Amino acid sequence: MEKIIYSLCALTAAACATLLLRRYLQTRYRLLLWSGLCFVGLTLNNVLLVADRLVFTAVDLSTWRLLAALAAIVLLLWGLIMDGSS
């Protein structure tokens, strides 16, 4: 059951990233760009979670997962600060 849940989380994050970035290309609204990039990082985080828990069970990928999540949140925070100061 956990295989399905982890995979669905990764697919959902990828779908959100795709939709946000497609809409950014149509409107050029910068907050959509930063949100889309954040979801790209969260997708990477979820893919690493699947790899960590299901594929490479003998290897600990938690540091890489946390770094991907941190990078995603920093991107969104950076975008919010830069767009808010304009």
C-alpha positions in Angstrom: 0.0 0.0 0.0 2.9 2.4 0.8 4.1 2.0 -2.8 0.9 3.4 -4.1 0.8 6.2 -1.7 4.4 7.3 -2.2 4.0 7.1 -6.0 0.7 9.1 -5.9 2.4 11.8 -3.9 5.2 12.1 -6.4 2.7 12.1 -9.3 0.6 14.8 -7.6 3.6 17.1 -7.0 4.7 16.6 -10.6 1.2 17.4 -11.9 1.1 20.6 -9.8 4.5 21.6 -11.1 3.4 21.0 -14.7 0.2 23.0 -14.3 1.9 25.9 -12.5 4.7 26.2 -15.0 2.4 25.9 -18.0 0.2 28.7 -16.6 3.4 30.7 -16.0 4.3 30.4 -19.7 0.9 31.7 -20.7 0.6 34.6 -18.2 4.2 35.4 -17.2 3.0 35.9 -13.6 6.2 35.4 -11.7 4.6 33.9 -8.6 3.5 31.0 -10.7 7.1 30.5 -11.7 8.4 30.3 -8.2 5.5 28.1 -7.1 6.2 25.8 -10.0 9.9 25.5 -9.2 9.0 24.8 -5.6 6.8 21.9 -6.8 9.6 20.6 -9.0 11.8 20.4 -5.9 9.0 18.7 -4.0 8.6 16.3 -6.8 12.3 15.5 -6.5 11.8 15.1 -2.8 9.0 12.6 -3.4 10.9 10.7 -6.0 13.8 10.4 -3.6 11.4 9.2 -0.9 10.2 6.4 -3.3 13.8 5.5 -4.1 14.8 5.6 -0.4 11.9 3.5 1.0 11.2 1.1 -1.9 14.2 0.8 -4.2 17.4 1.4 -2.3 16.4 0.1 1.1 20.0 -0.4 2.3 21.0 3.2 1.5 19.9 6.2 3.6 18.8 9.0 1.2 17.2 11.1 4.0 19.8 13.8 3.7 19.3 14.2 0.0 15.5 14.2 0.5 15.8 17.0 3.1 18.1 19.0 0.9 15.6 18.8 -2.0 12.8 19.9 0.2 14.9 22.7 1.6 15.9 23.9 -1.9 12.2 23.8 -2.9 11.1 25.9 0.1 14.0 28.4 -0.3 13.0 28.9 -4.0 9.4 29.7 -3.0 10.5 32.0 -0.2 13.0 33.7 -2.5 10.3 34.3 -5.0 7.9 35.7 -2.4 10.5 38.1 -1.1 11.6 39.3 -4.5 8.1 39.7 -5.9 6.9 41.4 -2.7 9.7 44.0 -2.7 8.9 45.1 -6.3 
